[in-house]
Amino acid sequence: MMHIDTRPRAKNSRRAAKTREFPQHRQWVRTRPCLLQGKLAHVCIGQMEAAHADAAADGGIGLKCHDKHVVPLCSGAHRQLHSLGTATWEATYKVNLVEAAKVYAAKSPHRNLWADPA
């Protein structure tokens, strides 16, 4: 007989997640034009979204990557990113999400929120 654990899942403290969340920066990124605007005849649809560049690889299991790793995408481009997968999407549009996210993070008026005090 197979054993199935039916107890409630223990929730994590979200302490790590709170040190990665910067809603001010995400909101600022949403005010920028879509990263794909003008690329391969891309037509932007929907509202602007702050898409995480998951390839930044600082997320871990069950954690989104740090909010400094976001880029502006219209809803259509964001949906396409998830349906195609990062590698195919980046190759199609000749975009590197991690490098683009670094540019936005460096230009953000909120970059001092995650800057290293050292």
NORNOR-V190174 format. One record per backbone hydrogen bond with DSSP energy under -1.0 kcal/mol. CO is the residue of the C=O (numbers start at 1). NH is the residue of the N-H. Records with the same first field share a line. If there is no record, write none. Layout:
CO->NH + NH
This chain:
14->18
15->19
17->20
20->67
22->26
23->27
24->28
25->29
26->30
28->31
29->32
34->37
36->39
39->42
45->76
47->75
49->73
51->71
52->54
53->56
54->57
60->63
66->69
69->53
71->51
72->35
73->49
74->78
75->79
76->80
77->81
78->82
79->83
80->84
81->85
85->89
86->90
87->91
88->92
89->93
90->94 + 95
96->100
97->101
98->102
99->103
100->104
101->105
102->106
103->107
104->108
108->111
110->113
